[in-house]
Amino acid sequence: MKKYQIEIKWTGIHFLVYLLWMFSERLCGLHGRHIQYQQLVSVFILVPSLLIYALALLEKKLKVFQGTITFKQAFKSGMLLTLFIVLLSPISQLITTRLISPDYFENMRDFAVTHQGMPPGEAQSRLNIGAFIMQSLVGGLITGALFSALVAIVIRTKSSRGV
């Protein structure tokens, strides 16, 4: 596990940042009275998430690879980070919807039915913890792969640009 110490550390940081973000959304009313803005605002979690990937891969470059890293090495590290984050995502979803914002799905369903014209049965099947966990798994893998590639391109060492 020591080999993956940096990825595990940054997975924990990502986990805490996500929960803090969700708590902040709740405090701002985005899980209740201002729920119509929640999807728009929640996209901005990608900014700290990308920063976490950049800091994690830079730390890997400096501490493990002594300042020289290939695209492949950086991308592999980013994908390990992604795997660890995705493995924790069901837990973060459960903490968010059970502890931080227990009325979240009820509020989302009410908003979807009342303001977006979604049939109640569809709202029930699309806006629940199972659907959100699946979305976080798939979305986390896609976003993680993109962030890993982007950061790897940026931080790779000049002498390894062809790799």
ChimeraX commands (.cxc) that place a marker at each C-alpha (Angstrom):
marker #1 position 0.00,0.00,0.00 radius 0.5
marker #1 position 2.97,2.31,0.50 radius 0.5
marker #1 position 3.32,2.32,-3.29 radius 0.5
marker #1 position -0.10,4.01,-3.53 radius 0.5
marker #1 position 0.27,6.29,-0.50 radius 0.5
marker #1 position -0.02,9.51,-2.51 radius 0.5
marker #1 position -3.14,8.39,-4.38 radius 0.5
marker #1 position -4.76,7.22,-1.13 radius 0.5
marker #1 position -3.95,10.52,0.59 radius 0.5
marker #1 position -5.48,12.58,-2.23 radius 0.5
marker #1 position -8.51,10.26,-2.40 radius 0.5
marker #1 position -9.16,11.13,1.25 radius 0.5
marker #1 position -8.78,14.82,0.50 radius 0.5
marker #1 position -11.16,14.52,-2.46 radius 0.5
marker #1 position -13.67,12.67,-0.25 radius 0.5
marker #1 position -13.58,15.41,2.40 radius 0.5
marker #1 position -13.78,18.23,-0.17 radius 0.5
marker #1 position -16.81,16.57,-1.76 radius 0.5
marker #1 position -18.60,16.25,1.59 radius 0.5
marker #1 position -17.75,19.86,2.47 radius 0.5
marker #1 position -19.11,20.95,-0.93 radius 0.5
marker #1 position -22.35,19.03,-0.33 radius 0.5
marker #1 position -22.67,20.51,3.15 radius 0.5
marker #1 position -22.13,23.99,1.68 radius 0.5
marker #1 position -24.78,23.37,-0.98 radius 0.5
marker #1 position -27.20,22.35,1.76 radius 0.5
marker #1 position -26.41,25.44,3.85 radius 0.5
marker #1 position -26.99,27.65,0.80 radius 0.5
marker #1 position -30.42,26.11,0.24 radius 0.5
marker #1 position -29.48,24.27,-2.93 radius 0.5
marker #1 position -30.99,21.05,-1.58 radius 0.5
marker #1 position -34.21,22.83,-0.61 radius 0.5
marker #1 position -35.64,26.26,-1.42 radius 0.5
marker #1 position -33.09,26.98,-4.21 radius 0.5
marker #1 position -32.99,23.46,-5.63 radius 0.5
marker #1 position -33.59,24.79,-9.14 radius 0.5
marker #1 position -29.97,26.05,-9.14 radius 0.5
marker #1 position -28.38,22.94,-7.62 radius 0.5
marker #1 position -27.42,21.19,-10.89 radius 0.5
marker #1 position -25.84,24.36,-12.24 radius 0.5
marker #1 position -23.85,25.07,-9.08 radius 0.5
marker #1 position -22.81,21.44,-8.54 radius 0.5
marker #1 position -20.89,21.48,-11.84 radius 0.5
marker #1 position -18.37,23.78,-10.16 radius 0.5
marker #1 position -17.18,20.90,-7.93 radius 0.5
marker #1 position -15.11,20.01,-10.99 radius 0.5
marker #1 position -12.77,22.95,-10.25 radius 0.5
marker #1 position -11.49,21.70,-6.87 radius 0.5
marker #1 position -11.57,18.15,-8.20 radius 0.5
marker #1 position -9.26,19.06,-11.10 radius 0.5
marker #1 position -7.01,20.91,-8.65 radius 0.5
marker #1 position -6.81,17.79,-6.48 radius 0.5
marker #1 position -5.77,15.70,-9.50 radius 0.5
marker #1 position -3.11,18.27,-10.42 radius 0.5
marker #1 position -1.70,18.43,-6.88 radius 0.5
marker #1 position -1.74,14.64,-6.50 radius 0.5
marker #1 position 0.09,14.02,-9.77 radius 0.5
marker #1 position 2.57,16.81,-9.10 radius 0.5
marker #1 position 3.33,15.27,-5.72 radius 0.5
marker #1 position 3.78,11.89,-7.40 radius 0.5
marker #1 position 6.12,13.47,-9.96 radius 0.5
marker #1 position 8.25,15.15,-7.30 radius 0.5
marker #1 position 8.32,12.52,-4.56 radius 0.5
marker #1 position 8.23,9.24,-6.46 radius 0.5
marker #1 position 9.69,10.07,-9.84 radius 0.5
marker #1 position 12.22,12.69,-8.63 radius 0.5
marker #1 position 10.80,15.43,-10.86 radius 0.5
marker #1 position 10.72,13.45,-14.11 radius 0.5
marker #1 position 7.49,11.79,-15.17 radius 0.5
marker #1 position 6.19,10.40,-18.46 radius 0.5
marker #1 position 2.64,10.78,-19.67 radius 0.5
marker #1 position 2.10,7.06,-19.04 radius 0.5
marker #1 position 3.33,7.24,-15.43 radius 0.5
marker #1 position 1.22,10.31,-14.67 radius 0.5
marker #1 position -1.86,8.90,-16.39 radius 0.5
marker #1 position -1.52,5.60,-14.52 radius 0.5
marker #1 position -1.29,7.44,-11.20 radius 0.5
marker #1 position -4.32,9.54,-12.14 radius 0.5
marker #1 position -6.32,6.45,-13.01 radius 0.5
marker #1 position -5.41,4.86,-9.67 radius 0.5
marker #1 position -6.62,8.02,-7.98 radius 0.5
marker #1 position -9.80,7.75,-10.06 radius 0.5
marker #1 position -10.32,4.12,-9.05 radius 0.5
marker #1 position -9.95,4.95,-5.35 radius 0.5
marker #1 position -12.29,7.96,-5.63 radius 0.5
marker #1 position -14.90,5.91,-7.50 radius 0.5
marker #1 position -14.70,3.14,-4.88 radius 0.5
marker #1 position -15.51,5.70,-2.17 radius 0.5
marker #1 position -18.24,7.47,-4.13 radius 0.5
marker #1 position -21.14,5.28,-2.90 radius 0.5
marker #1 position -20.09,6.07,0.67 radius 0.5
marker #1 position -19.96,9.81,-0.03 radius 0.5
marker #1 position -23.37,9.62,-1.73 radius 0.5
marker #1 position -24.85,7.79,1.26 radius 0.5
marker #1 position -23.37,10.27,3.74 radius 0.5
marker #1 position -24.71,13.15,1.66 radius 0.5
marker #1 position -28.22,11.80,1.28 radius 0.5
marker #1 position -28.61,10.19,4.71 radius 0.5
marker #1 position -26.79,12.63,7.00 radius 0.5
marker #1 position -26.07,15.94,5.29 radius 0.5
marker #1 position -29.29,16.30,3.29 radius 0.5
marker #1 position -31.86,13.60,4.07 radius 0.5
marker #1 position -34.66,15.45,2.19 radius 0.5
marker #1 position -32.60,15.84,-0.98 radius 0.5
marker #1 position -34.32,13.21,-3.13 radius 0.5
marker #1 position -37.80,14.15,-1.94 radius 0.5
marker #1 position -37.06,17.80,-2.81 radius 0.5
marker #1 position -35.56,16.83,-6.19 radius 0.5
marker #1 position -38.58,14.67,-7.06 radius 0.5
marker #1 position -41.02,17.40,-6.01 radius 0.5
marker #1 position -39.16,19.96,-8.12 radius 0.5
marker #1 position -38.95,17.64,-11.14 radius 0.5
marker #1 position -42.66,16.84,-11.02 radius 0.5
marker #1 position -43.89,20.35,-10.20 radius 0.5
marker #1 position -41.56,22.51,-12.28 radius 0.5
marker #1 position -40.17,20.24,-14.98 radius 0.5
marker #1 position -43.29,18.21,-15.77 radius 0.5
marker #1 position -41.65,14.87,-15.02 radius 0.5
marker #1 position -44.18,12.11,-14.32 radius 0.5
marker #1 position -44.06,11.01,-10.66 radius 0.5
marker #1 position -43.10,7.42,-11.53 radius 0.5
marker #1 position -40.20,8.60,-13.65 radius 0.5
marker #1 position -39.07,10.99,-10.91 radius 0.5
marker #1 position -39.14,8.12,-8.43 radius 0.5
marker #1 position -37.09,5.84,-10.69 radius 0.5
marker #1 position -34.53,8.48,-11.76 radius 0.5
marker #1 position -34.09,10.49,-8.57 radius 0.5
marker #1 position -33.03,8.02,-5.89 radius 0.5
marker #1 position -29.87,6.85,-4.18 radius 0.5
marker #1 position -29.34,3.86,-6.49 radius 0.5
marker #1 position -29.51,6.00,-9.62 radius 0.5
marker #1 position -27.23,8.63,-8.10 radius 0.5
marker #1 position -24.65,6.05,-7.03 radius 0.5
marker #1 position -24.63,4.65,-10.57 radius 0.5
marker #1 position -24.23,8.17,-11.98 radius 0.5
marker #1 position -21.36,8.90,-9.61 radius 0.5
marker #1 position -19.59,5.68,-10.58 radius 0.5
marker #1 position -19.88,6.25,-14.33 radius 0.5
marker #1 position -19.33,10.00,-14.11 radius 0.5
marker #1 position -16.36,9.52,-11.79 radius 0.5
marker #1 position -14.67,7.12,-14.20 radius 0.5
marker #1 position -15.19,9.40,-17.19 radius 0.5
marker #1 position -14.20,12.59,-15.38 radius 0.5
marker #1 position -11.24,10.88,-13.74 radius 0.5
marker #1 position -9.95,9.59,-17.07 radius 0.5
marker #1 position -10.26,13.05,-18.62 radius 0.5
marker #1 position -8.60,14.78,-15.66 radius 0.5
marker #1 position -5.85,12.16,-15.56 radius 0.5
marker #1 position -5.08,12.64,-19.26 radius 0.5
marker #1 position -5.24,16.43,-19.08 radius 0.5
marker #1 position -3.01,16.72,-16.03 radius 0.5
marker #1 position -0.61,14.08,-17.41 radius 0.5
marker #1 position -0.21,16.10,-20.60 radius 0.5
marker #1 position 0.52,19.25,-18.63 radius 0.5
marker #1 position 2.93,17.84,-16.04 radius 0.5
marker #1 position 4.88,15.34,-18.13 radius 0.5
marker #1 position 8.57,16.14,-18.34 radius 0.5
marker #1 position 9.82,17.82,-21.53 radius 0.5
marker #1 position 12.25,15.01,-22.20 radius 0.5
marker #1 position 9.35,12.55,-22.11 radius 0.5
marker #1 position 6.95,14.50,-24.38 radius 0.5
marker #1 position 7.18,11.88,-27.10 radius 0.5
marker #1 position 6.15,9.10,-24.70 radius 0.5
marker link #1:1,2 radius 0.2
marker link #1:2,3 radius 0.2
marker link #1:3,4 radius 0.2
marker link #1:4,5 radius 0.2
marker link #1:5,6 radius 0.2
marker link #1:6,7 radius 0.2
marker link #1:7,8 radius 0.2
marker link #1:8,9 radius 0.2
marker link #1:9,10 radius 0.2
marker link #1:10,11 radius 0.2
marker link #1:11,12 radius 0.2
marker link #1:12,13 radius 0.2
marker link #1:13,14 radius 0.2
marker link #1:14,15 radius 0.2
marker link #1:15,16 radius 0.2
marker link #1:16,17 radius 0.2
marker link #1:17,18 radius 0.2
marker link #1:18,19 radius 0.2
marker link #1:19,20 radius 0.2
marker link #1:20,21 radius 0.2
marker link #1:21,22 radius 0.2
marker link #1:22,23 radius 0.2
marker link #1:23,24 radius 0.2
marker link #1:24,25 radius 0.2
marker link #1:25,26 radius 0.2
marker link #1:26,27 radius 0.2
marker link #1:27,28 radius 0.2
marker link #1:28,29 radius 0.2
marker link #1:29,30 radius 0.2
marker link #1:30,31 radius 0.2
marker link #1:31,32 radius 0.2
marker link #1:32,33 radius 0.2
marker link #1:33,34 radius 0.2
marker link #1:34,35 radius 0.2
marker link #1:35,36 radius 0.2
marker link #1:36,37 radius 0.2
marker link #1:37,38 radius 0.2
marker link #1:38,39 radius 0.2
marker link #1:39,40 radius 0.2
marker link #1:40,41 radius 0.2
marker link #1:41,42 radius 0.2
marker link #1:42,43 radius 0.2
marker link #1:43,44 radius 0.2
marker link #1:44,45 radius 0.2
marker link #1:45,46 radius 0.2
marker link #1:46,47 radius 0.2
marker link #1:47,48 radius 0.2
marker link #1:48,49 radius 0.2
marker link #1:49,50 radius 0.2
marker link #1:50,51 radius 0.2
marker link #1:51,52 radius 0.2
marker link #1:52,53 radius 0.2
marker link #1:53,54 radius 0.2
marker link #1:54,55 radius 0.2
marker link #1:55,56 radius 0.2
marker link #1:56,57 radius 0.2
marker link #1:57,58 radius 0.2
marker link #1:58,59 radius 0.2
marker link #1:59,60 radius 0.2
marker link #1:60,61 radius 0.2
marker link #1:61,62 radius 0.2
marker link #1:62,63 radius 0.2
marker link #1:63,64 radius 0.2
marker link #1:64,65 radius 0.2
marker link #1:65,66 radius 0.2
marker link #1:66,67 radius 0.2
marker link #1:67,68 radius 0.2
marker link #1:68,69 radius 0.2
marker link #1:69,70 radius 0.2
marker link #1:70,71 radius 0.2
marker link #1:71,72 radius 0.2
marker link #1:72,73 radius 0.2
marker link #1:73,74 radius 0.2
marker link #1:74,75 radius 0.2
marker link #1:75,76 radius 0.2
marker link #1:76,77 radius 0.2
marker link #1:77,78 radius 0.2
marker link #1:78,79 radius 0.2
marker link #1:79,80 radius 0.2
marker link #1:80,81 radius 0.2
marker link #1:81,82 radius 0.2
marker link #1:82,83 radius 0.2
marker link #1:83,84 radius 0.2
marker link #1:84,85 radius 0.2
marker link #1:85,86 radius 0.2
marker link #1:86,87 radius 0.2
marker link #1:87,88 radius 0.2
marker link #1:88,89 radius 0.2
marker link #1:89,90 radius 0.2
marker link #1:90,91 radius 0.2
marker link #1:91,92 radius 0.2
marker link #1:92,93 radius 0.2
marker link #1:93,94 radius 0.2
marker link #1:94,95 radius 0.2
marker link #1:95,96 radius 0.2
marker link #1:96,97 radius 0.2
marker link #1:97,98 radius 0.2
marker link #1:98,99 radius 0.2
marker link #1:99,100 radius 0.2
marker link #1:100,101 radius 0.2
marker link #1:101,102 radius 0.2
marker link #1:102,103 radius 0.2
marker link #1:103,104 radius 0.2
marker link #1:104,105 radius 0.2
marker link #1:105,106 radius 0.2
marker link #1:106,107 radius 0.2
marker link #1:107,108 radius 0.2
marker link #1:108,109 radius 0.2
marker link #1:109,110 radius 0.2
marker link #1:110,111 radius 0.2
marker link #1:111,112 radius 0.2
marker link #1:112,113 radius 0.2
marker link #1:113,114 radius 0.2
marker link #1:114,115 radius 0.2
marker link #1:115,116 radius 0.2
marker link #1:116,117 radius 0.2
marker link #1:117,118 radius 0.2
marker link #1:118,119 radius 0.2
marker link #1:119,120 radius 0.2
marker link #1:120,121 radius 0.2
marker link #1:121,122 radius 0.2
marker link #1:122,123 radius 0.2
marker link #1:123,124 radius 0.2
marker link #1:124,125 radius 0.2
marker link #1:125,126 radius 0.2
marker link #1:126,127 radius 0.2
marker link #1:127,128 radius 0.2
marker link #1:128,129 radius 0.2
marker link #1:129,130 radius 0.2
marker link #1:130,131 radius 0.2
marker link #1:131,132 radius 0.2
marker link #1:132,133 radius 0.2
marker link #1:133,134 radius 0.2
marker link #1:134,135 radius 0.2
marker link #1:135,136 radius 0.2
marker link #1:136,137 radius 0.2
marker link #1:137,138 radius 0.2
marker link #1:138,139 radius 0.2
marker link #1:139,140 radius 0.2
marker link #1:140,141 radius 0.2
marker link #1:141,142 radius 0.2
marker link #1:142,143 radius 0.2
marker link #1:143,144 radius 0.2
marker link #1:144,145 radius 0.2
marker link #1:145,146 radius 0.2
marker link #1:146,147 radius 0.2
marker link #1:147,148 radius 0.2
marker link #1:148,149 radius 0.2
marker link #1:149,150 radius 0.2
marker link #1:150,151 radius 0.2
marker link #1:151,152 radius 0.2
marker link #1:152,153 radius 0.2
marker link #1:153,154 radius 0.2
marker link #1:154,155 radius 0.2
marker link #1:155,156 radius 0.2
marker link #1:156,157 radius 0.2
marker link #1:157,158 radius 0.2
marker link #1:158,159 radius 0.2
marker link #1:159,160 radius 0.2
marker link #1:160,161 radius 0.2
marker link #1:161,162 radius 0.2
marker link #1:162,163 radius 0.2
view
